[in-house]
Amino acid sequence: MSKYDYDLIIIGSGPSGRSAAIQAGKLQRRVLVIDRKDRFGGVSVHTGTIPSKTLRETVLNLSGWRERSFYGRSYRVKDQIRAEDLKARLHMTLDHEVDVLEHQFNRNHVETLNGLATFVGPHEVEVATDAGETTRLTAAKFLIATGTKTYRPDYVPFNGKTIVDGDDFLEMAEIPRSLVVIGAGVIGVEYATMFSTLDVRVTLIEPRDTFLDFVDSRLIHDFTHQIRENGVDLRLGSAVEKIEDANGHVEVTLENGRHVRAEMLLFAAGRMGATSSLNLDAVGLETDHRNRISVDRKTYQTAVPHIYATGDVIGHPSLASTSLQQGRVAACHALETPTLPESPWYPYGIYSVPEISTCGMSEEELQERGIPYEVGVARFRETSRGHIMGLEHGMLKMLFSLKTRRVLGVQIVGEGATELIHIAQAVLNLKGTVDYFVQNTFNYPTLAEAYKIAGLDAFNRMPIPEEFKVRKKAAEPAKKEAKKA
């Protein structure tokens, strides 16, 4: 018998904690998941990934957004869309997610405990419940998967109604007629574009001169044009000087002298690691300026070998998808079980309106590294499926090495981008070339046909491989002059 209560204690039940727990359960180890909330799933299920994506789908359906190119901008499935309409589908989805998660825990014999966990020693935590009870538990290994919490600076007068953060935003009593979003990161861009779809007057403020810098600049240029056309007032290079709660509306003063008024303000400029309550000093762990934990990116071990960390609490890329992978890898390593490593290329999805998704390198990265490349581009309006769906915008861009002909990166903006990107991910990880897209047949009519179009676009401008060069026959030697008689 082990001297510890558990082989692995996981603090946090978001995507990485969830996948780690299920993996440990499948390895028939004693595993416990501790979460401070009374319902499991973490930020991803309750205030982050699932709620925002559910809200997006509800907005697109009720607003009739996808059909407006056929029936006009005034077309709506429901004339009066209220906050209750948005929340109805949201709560149904969240209940289902929690039910599935709890079933997975039960099926894999994962124990759970609700309460706030604090380290009191290298192998021991104290858990305080809402009922005021405390218990101490020990484990051979620990996994910190506490995620992040919203960043709330002192200069923002949050009130939970008209001035809110990303968590409060989902609890709005009614849809505002005007909205200011501060922070053009992923969360800010997603919510700003969603609500502009509902014909809410949206002003998106970003102190920097650029936004979403990890995305290919040509894609961002196309995206910026689309969201401005859809009604988003994008103000870049505009730092906020003052925010005032003016009884029923919000007044925002910018350092450049501009002024914005709206019924509601969403502050979405960053998140902090949720580690302050863990008492990491007790185990000798430190965090960075955003309370995040550093780890070995292959094993997810922290500086303390028996303690691991995964998910948003370790920083970039802070995706639910990568967190799921991290949890599995960390659990296997912690429990000394060999497993497949993570693939080098993963997709990045931004669920804005329109969607953005990328995989691999951007054109800027290739230029910085001095890699010779060619570009292939396809517009969704060039595809028959695009005509059927009434798509006026949307672009797929591929980058290929001129030396090896391999795919180096793919960027997509438009309808279905986050689904389409997986074709690129597969070809990238299998080290495929431009020839794949020329040789293979895609279903017709589909948006995936854009890969064929972009592939041919690049193929026709790339150097022709030796085996395909047309070689002219050597000229026949001149006939010898007839011998003189």
C-alpha positions as CSV (number, residue, x, y, z in Angstrom):
1,M,0.0,0.0,0.0
2,S,1.2,3.5,-0.8
3,K,1.9,5.9,2.0
4,Y,-0.2,8.5,0.2
5,D,-4.0,8.8,-0.1
6,Y,-3.8,9.1,-3.9
7,D,-1.4,8.5,-6.7
8,L,-2.5,11.8,-8.4
9,I,-4.4,14.8,-7.1
10,I,-5.6,17.2,-9.8
11,I,-6.5,20.7,-8.7
12,G,-9.0,22.1,-11.3
13,S,-11.5,20.3,-13.6
14,G,-11.1,22.3,-16.8
15,P,-10.1,20.6,-20.1
16,S,-6.6,19.7,-18.9
17,G,-7.6,18.5,-15.5
18,R,-10.5,16.5,-17.0
19,S,-8.3,14.7,-19.6
20,A,-5.6,14.0,-17.0
21,A,-8.1,12.5,-14.5
22,I,-9.7,10.3,-17.2
23,Q,-6.3,9.1,-18.3
24,A,-5.2,8.3,-14.8
25,G,-8.5,6.5,-14.2
26,K,-7.9,4.4,-17.3
27,L,-4.5,3.5,-15.9
28,Q,-6.4,2.2,-12.8
29,R,-4.7,4.7,-10.5
30,R,-6.2,6.4,-7.5
31,V,-7.0,9.9,-8.7
32,L,-8.9,12.8,-7.1
33,V,-10.1,16.0,-8.8
34,I,-10.6,19.0,-6.5
35,D,-12.5,22.0,-7.8
36,R,-13.5,25.1,-5.9
37,K,-16.8,25.4,-7.7
38,D,-19.9,23.2,-6.9
39,R,-20.1,22.1,-10.6
40,F,-17.2,20.6,-12.5
41,G,-15.9,21.8,-15.9
42,G,-13.9,24.8,-15.0
43,V,-13.8,28.2,-16.8
44,S,-14.0,26.4,-20.2
45,V,-17.5,25.0,-19.4
46,H,-19.0,27.7,-17.3
47,T,-17.7,31.1,-18.5
48,G,-15.2,30.6,-21.3
49,T,-15.0,28.3,-24.3
50,I,-18.4,26.5,-24.3
51,P,-20.5,29.5,-23.3
52,S,-19.0,31.9,-25.8
53,K,-19.2,29.4,-28.7
54,T,-22.8,28.5,-27.7
55,L,-23.6,32.2,-27.6
56,R,-22.1,32.7,-31.0
57,E,-24.1,29.9,-32.6
58,T,-27.3,31.2,-31.0
59,V,-26.6,34.7,-32.3
60,L,-26.0,33.5,-35.8
61,N,-29.1,31.4,-35.8
62,L,-31.6,33.8,-34.3
63,S,-30.2,36.8,-36.3
64,G,-30.4,34.9,-39.6
65,W,-26.9,36.1,-40.3
66,R,-26.0,33.3,-42.6
67,E,-29.0,34.0,-44.8
68,R,-28.8,37.7,-45.2
69,S,-26.9,37.7,-48.5
70,F,-30.0,36.1,-50.0
71,Y,-32.8,37.9,-48.1
72,G,-31.3,41.2,-47.2
73,R,-29.6,42.8,-44.1
74,S,-33.0,43.2,-42.4
75,Y,-33.7,39.5,-42.4
76,R,-34.0,37.8,-39.0
77,V,-35.3,34.5,-37.7
78,K,-36.7,36.3,-34.7
79,D,-37.5,40.0,-34.7
80,Q,-37.0,40.7,-31.0
81,I,-34.0,38.9,-29.7
82,R,-33.6,39.2,-25.9
83,A,-31.0,38.2,-23.4
84,E,-33.3,35.3,-22.3
85,D,-33.2,33.9,-25.8
86,L,-29.4,33.8,-25.7
87,K,-29.3,32.3,-22.3
88,A,-31.8,29.5,-22.9
89,R,-29.6,27.5,-25.3
90,L,-26.6,28.4,-23.2
91,H,-27.9,26.8,-20.0
92,M,-29.1,23.7,-21.8
93,T,-25.6,23.2,-23.3
94,L,-23.8,23.8,-20.0
95,D,-26.0,21.3,-18.2
96,H,-25.3,18.7,-20.9
97,E,-21.5,19.3,-20.7
98,V,-21.5,18.9,-16.9
99,D,-23.6,15.8,-17.1
100,V,-21.2,14.2,-19.7
101,L,-18.2,15.2,-17.6
102,E,-19.6,13.7,-14.4
103,H,-20.5,10.5,-16.2
104,Q,-16.9,10.2,-17.5
105,F,-15.5,10.6,-14.0
106,N,-17.9,8.0,-12.6
107,R,-17.2,5.5,-15.5
108,N,-13.4,5.8,-14.9
109,H,-13.6,5.7,-11.1
110,V,-12.3,9.3,-10.7
111,E,-13.0,10.7,-7.2
112,T,-14.1,14.3,-6.9
113,L,-14.2,16.9,-4.1
114,N,-15.6,20.4,-4.1
115,G,-13.5,22.9,-2.2
116,L,-10.6,25.3,-2.2
117,A,-7.2,23.5,-2.3
118,T,-4.1,24.9,-0.6
119,F,-0.7,23.3,-0.4
120,V,0.5,22.8,3.2
121,G,3.5,20.7,2.3
122,P,5.3,19.1,-0.6
123,H,2.9,16.1,-0.8
124,E,-0.1,17.5,1.1
125,V,-3.1,19.8,0.4
126,E,-5.8,21.2,2.7
127,V,-9.2,21.5,1.2
128,A,-11.8,24.0,2.6
129,T,-15.4,23.4,1.6
130,D,-18.2,26.0,1.4
131,A,-19.7,24.4,4.5
132,G,-16.7,25.4,6.5
133,E,-15.1,22.0,6.8
134,T,-11.5,21.3,6.1
135,T,-9.7,18.1,5.2
136,R,-6.1,17.2,4.5
137,L,-5.1,14.8,1.7
138,T,-1.8,13.5,0.4
139,A,-0.6,12.4,-3.0
140,A,2.5,11.1,-4.7
141,K,2.0,13.5,-7.6
142,F,0.0,16.7,-8.2
143,L,-1.3,18.4,-11.3
144,I,-2.2,22.1,-11.1
145,A,-4.9,22.9,-13.7
146,T,-6.5,25.9,-12.1
147,G,-6.8,27.9,-15.3
148,T,-7.1,31.7,-15.2
149,K,-9.3,34.4,-13.9
150,T,-10.3,37.8,-15.4
151,Y,-7.8,40.7,-15.0
152,R,-9.5,43.5,-13.2
153,P,-7.4,46.7,-13.0
154,D,-8.2,49.3,-10.4
155,Y,-8.9,52.0,-12.9
156,V,-12.0,50.2,-14.2
157,P,-15.1,50.8,-12.0
158,F,-16.7,47.3,-12.4
159,N,-20.3,47.2,-11.3
160,G,-21.4,43.9,-12.7
161,K,-24.2,45.5,-14.8
162,T,-22.9,48.2,-17.2
163,I,-19.2,47.8,-16.6
164,V,-18.3,44.1,-16.7
165,D,-15.6,41.5,-17.3
166,G,-15.9,38.4,-19.4
167,D,-17.5,36.4,-16.6
168,D,-20.2,38.9,-15.8
169,F,-20.9,39.5,-19.5
170,L,-22.8,36.2,-19.8
171,E,-25.2,37.2,-17.0
172,M,-26.5,40.4,-18.7
173,A,-30.1,41.2,-18.0
174,E,-30.7,42.6,-21.4
175,I,-28.9,43.1,-24.7
176,P,-27.4,46.6,-24.9
177,R,-28.0,48.9,-27.8
178,S,-24.4,50.0,-27.7
179,L,-21.3,48.3,-26.4
180,V,-17.7,49.3,-25.8
181,V,-15.1,46.4,-25.7
182,I,-11.7,47.2,-24.4
183,G,-9.0,44.7,-25.6
184,A,-8.8,43.3,-29.1
185,G,-7.5,40.0,-28.0
186,V,-9.3,36.7,-28.8
187,I,-12.1,37.2,-26.2
188,G,-12.7,40.9,-27.0
189,V,-12.8,40.3,-30.8
190,E,-15.1,37.3,-30.4
191,Y,-17.7,39.2,-28.3
192,A,-17.4,42.4,-30.3
193,T,-18.1,40.7,-33.6
194,M,-20.9,38.5,-32.2
195,F,-22.8,41.5,-30.9
196,S,-22.4,43.6,-34.0
197,T,-24.2,40.7,-35.7
198,L,-27.2,41.5,-33.5
199,D,-26.9,45.1,-34.9
200,V,-25.6,46.4,-31.5
201,R,-23.4,49.4,-32.1
202,V,-19.9,48.1,-31.1
203,T,-16.7,50.1,-30.5
204,L,-13.6,47.9,-30.1
205,I,-10.7,49.7,-28.4
206,E,-7.1,48.4,-28.5
207,P,-4.2,50.4,-27.0
208,R,-1.7,48.9,-29.5
209,D,-1.5,49.8,-33.2
210,T,-2.1,46.2,-34.2
211,F,-4.2,43.2,-32.9
212,L,-4.1,39.4,-33.1
213,D,-0.4,39.7,-34.1
214,F,0.1,35.9,-34.2
215,V,-2.2,35.7,-37.2
216,D,-0.9,36.3,-40.8
217,S,-1.2,40.0,-41.5
218,R,-2.9,39.5,-44.9
219,L,-5.6,37.5,-43.1
220,I,-6.0,40.2,-40.5
221,H,-6.3,42.8,-43.2
222,D,-9.2,40.9,-44.8
223,F,-10.8,40.3,-41.4
224,T,-10.5,44.0,-40.4
225,H,-12.3,45.0,-43.6
226,Q,-15.1,42.5,-43.0
227,I,-15.8,43.5,-39.3
228,R,-15.7,47.2,-40.2
229,E,-18.2,46.5,-43.0
230,N,-20.3,44.6,-40.4
231,G,-20.5,47.7,-38.2
232,V,-17.6,47.3,-35.7
233,D,-15.9,50.7,-35.0
234,L,-12.3,49.5,-34.5
235,R,-10.0,52.0,-32.8
236,L,-6.4,50.9,-32.7
237,G,-3.6,52.8,-30.9
238,S,-6.2,54.2,-28.5
239,A,-5.2,53.8,-24.9
240,V,-7.9,54.4,-22.3
241,E,-7.5,57.4,-20.0
242,K,-10.7,57.3,-18.0
243,I,-13.8,55.1,-17.6
244,E,-16.9,56.6,-15.9
245,D,-20.0,54.9,-14.6
246,A,-22.6,57.6,-15.6
247,N,-25.8,56.1,-14.2
248,G,-27.3,54.1,-17.0
249,H,-24.5,54.5,-19.5
250,V,-20.7,54.4,-19.6
251,E,-18.3,57.3,-20.6
252,V,-14.8,56.4,-22.0
253,T,-12.1,59.0,-22.6
254,L,-9.2,58.0,-24.7
255,E,-5.6,59.4,-24.4
256,N,-5.9,60.7,-28.0
257,G,-8.8,63.0,-27.0
258,R,-11.5,60.8,-28.5
259,H,-14.6,60.1,-26.5
260,V,-17.0,57.0,-26.5
261,R,-20.4,56.6,-24.9
262,A,-22.2,53.3,-24.7
263,E,-24.8,51.5,-22.6
264,M,-22.4,48.8,-21.6
265,L,-18.6,48.2,-21.4
266,L,-16.9,44.9,-21.5
267,F,-13.3,44.8,-20.3
268,A,-11.4,42.0,-22.0
269,A,-7.8,43.0,-21.8
270,G,-6.1,39.9,-20.4
271,R,-6.3,37.2,-17.8
272,M,-4.3,36.1,-14.8
273,G,-3.3,32.7,-13.6
274,A,-5.6,31.4,-10.8
275,T,-2.8,30.5,-8.5
276,S,-3.0,33.1,-5.6
277,S,-4.9,30.7,-3.3
278,L,-2.7,27.7,-3.8
279,N,0.1,28.8,-1.3
280,L,2.8,27.7,-3.8
281,D,5.5,28.9,-1.4
282,A,4.8,25.8,0.6
283,V,6.2,23.7,-2.2
284,G,8.8,26.1,-3.5
285,L,7.1,27.1,-6.7
286,E,7.2,30.7,-8.2
287,T,4.9,32.4,-10.7
288,D,5.5,35.1,-13.3
289,H,4.0,38.6,-13.4
290,R,0.6,37.1,-14.5
291,N,0.6,34.4,-11.8
292,R,1.4,31.7,-14.4
293,I,3.6,28.7,-13.8
294,S,6.6,27.7,-15.9
295,V,6.9,24.0,-17.0
296,D,8.9,21.7,-19.2
297,R,6.8,21.8,-22.4
298,K,7.4,18.1,-23.2
299,T,6.4,16.7,-19.8
300,Y,4.6,19.6,-18.1
301,Q,6.7,19.1,-15.0
302,T,7.3,22.2,-12.9
303,A,10.5,23.1,-11.1
304,V,9.3,20.7,-8.4
305,P,9.5,17.2,-10.1
306,H,6.4,15.6,-8.5
307,I,4.2,18.7,-9.3
308,Y,2.9,19.2,-12.9
309,A,0.9,22.1,-14.4
310,T,-1.2,22.3,-17.6
311,G,-3.8,24.4,-19.4
312,D,-4.2,28.2,-19.3
313,V,-2.2,28.4,-16.0
314,I,1.0,27.8,-17.9
315,G,0.3,30.5,-20.5
316,H,0.4,30.3,-24.3
317,P,-1.4,28.9,-26.3
318,S,-4.2,28.9,-23.7
319,L,-6.5,26.8,-25.9
320,A,-9.1,24.2,-24.6
321,S,-7.9,21.9,-27.4
322,T,-4.2,22.0,-26.4
323,S,-5.1,21.8,-22.8
324,L,-6.8,18.5,-23.4
325,Q,-3.6,17.1,-24.9
326,Q,-1.4,18.6,-22.2
327,G,-3.5,16.9,-19.4
328,R,-3.2,13.5,-21.1
329,V,0.6,13.8,-21.6
330,A,1.2,15.1,-18.1
331,A,-0.8,12.3,-16.5
332,C,1.1,9.6,-18.4
333,H,4.4,11.1,-17.5
334,A,3.5,11.6,-13.8
335,L,2.3,8.0,-13.6
336,E,5.4,6.7,-15.5
337,T,3.4,5.4,-18.5
338,P,4.9,5.9,-22.0
339,T,2.6,7.7,-24.4
340,L,2.6,9.3,-27.8
341,P,3.9,12.9,-27.8
342,E,1.9,15.8,-29.0
343,S,2.1,16.6,-32.7
344,P,4.2,19.7,-33.6
345,W,1.5,21.6,-35.4
346,Y,-1.9,22.3,-33.8
347,P,-4.7,24.5,-35.1
348,Y,-5.6,27.9,-33.6
349,G,-9.3,28.9,-33.8
350,I,-10.9,32.3,-33.2
351,Y,-14.7,32.1,-33.1
352,S,-15.4,35.6,-34.2
353,V,-17.8,36.6,-37.0
354,P,-16.2,35.7,-39.4
355,E,-14.2,32.8,-38.0
356,I,-10.4,32.7,-38.2
357,S,-8.2,29.6,-38.0
358,T,-4.6,29.0,-38.6
359,C,-2.1,26.2,-38.5
360,G,1.7,26.3,-39.1
361,M,3.7,29.4,-39.8
362,S,2.6,32.8,-41.1
363,E,4.1,34.7,-44.0
364,E,5.8,37.1,-41.5
365,E,7.5,34.1,-39.8
366,L,8.8,32.7,-43.1
367,Q,10.3,36.1,-44.0
368,E,12.0,36.4,-40.6
369,R,13.6,33.0,-41.0
370,G,14.6,33.7,-44.6
371,I,12.7,30.7,-46.0
372,P,11.9,30.9,-49.7
373,Y,8.2,30.3,-50.2
374,E,5.2,30.5,-52.5
375,V,1.6,31.5,-51.7
376,G,-1.6,30.0,-52.9
377,V,-4.9,31.8,-52.3
378,A,-8.6,30.8,-52.8
379,R,-11.7,33.0,-52.2
380,F,-14.8,31.2,-50.9
381,R,-16.8,33.1,-53.6
382,E,-14.8,31.1,-56.2
383,T,-16.3,27.9,-55.0
384,S,-19.7,26.5,-55.9
385,R,-20.5,25.8,-52.3
386,G,-19.8,29.4,-51.5
387,H,-22.4,30.4,-54.1
388,I,-24.9,28.0,-52.6
389,M,-24.3,29.4,-49.1
390,G,-24.4,33.0,-50.3
391,L,-20.8,33.7,-49.1
392,E,-19.5,37.1,-50.2
393,H,-16.3,36.9,-48.2
394,G,-13.9,34.3,-47.0
395,M,-10.3,33.4,-47.9
396,L,-8.0,30.4,-47.6
397,K,-4.2,31.0,-47.9
398,M,-1.5,28.4,-48.1
399,L,2.3,28.8,-47.8
400,F,4.7,26.3,-49.5
401,S,8.4,25.8,-49.4
402,L,10.1,26.5,-52.7
403,K,12.9,24.1,-51.7
404,T,10.9,21.1,-50.5
405,R,7.4,21.9,-51.8
406,R,6.1,21.1,-48.3
407,V,3.1,22.9,-46.7
408,L,4.5,25.4,-44.2
409,G,1.3,27.2,-43.0
410,V,-2.4,27.6,-43.7
411,Q,-4.6,30.6,-42.7
412,I,-8.4,30.7,-43.2
413,V,-10.9,33.5,-42.5
414,G,-14.6,32.9,-43.2
415,E,-17.4,30.5,-42.6
416,G,-16.3,27.1,-41.2
417,A,-12.7,28.1,-40.9
418,T,-12.2,26.2,-37.6
419,E,-13.5,23.0,-39.2
420,L,-11.7,23.4,-42.5
421,I,-8.3,23.9,-40.8
422,H,-8.0,20.3,-39.8
423,I,-7.2,19.3,-43.4
424,A,-4.2,21.6,-43.2
425,Q,-3.2,20.2,-39.8
426,A,-3.1,16.7,-41.1
427,V,-1.1,17.5,-44.2
428,L,1.4,19.6,-42.1
429,N,2.0,16.9,-39.6
430,L,2.4,14.3,-42.3
431,K,4.9,16.5,-44.0
432,G,2.8,16.7,-47.2
433,T,3.5,18.9,-50.2
434,V,1.6,21.1,-52.6
435,D,1.3,18.0,-54.8
436,Y,-1.2,16.5,-52.3
437,F,-3.8,19.2,-53.1
438,V,-3.2,18.9,-56.9
439,Q,-3.5,15.1,-56.9
440,N,-6.4,14.6,-54.6
441,T,-10.1,15.0,-55.3
442,F,-12.3,16.9,-52.9
443,N,-16.0,16.5,-52.5
444,Y,-17.9,18.9,-54.8
445,P,-19.5,21.3,-54.0
446,T,-17.8,21.9,-50.6
447,L,-15.8,24.8,-49.1
448,A,-12.9,22.3,-48.7
449,E,-12.5,22.6,-52.5
450,A,-10.8,25.9,-51.7
451,Y,-7.7,23.8,-50.8
452,K,-7.6,22.6,-54.3
453,I,-8.0,26.1,-55.8
454,A,-5.3,27.5,-53.5
455,G,-3.0,24.5,-54.1
456,L,-3.3,24.9,-57.9
457,D,-2.7,28.7,-57.5
458,A,0.6,28.0,-55.9
459,F,1.5,25.0,-58.0
460,N,1.2,26.9,-61.2
461,R,3.7,29.5,-60.1
462,M,6.2,27.2,-58.5
463,P,9.3,25.7,-60.3
464,I,8.3,22.6,-62.3
465,P,9.8,19.4,-60.8
466,E,12.4,17.7,-63.1
467,E,10.2,14.7,-63.7
468,F,7.4,16.8,-65.1
469,K,9.4,19.0,-67.4
470,V,8.6,18.7,-71.0
471,R,11.8,17.8,-72.9
472,K,12.0,18.6,-76.5
473,K,13.4,16.0,-78.8
474,A,16.8,16.6,-80.1
475,A,16.8,18.0,-83.6
476,E,17.6,15.5,-86.4
477,P,21.0,15.9,-87.9
478,A,21.1,17.6,-91.3
479,K,20.9,15.0,-94.0
480,K,24.2,14.5,-95.6
481,E,24.4,15.9,-99.0
482,A,23.9,13.4,-101.8
483,K,27.0,12.0,-103.1
484,K,28.0,13.4,-106.3
485,A,27.6,11.0,-109.2
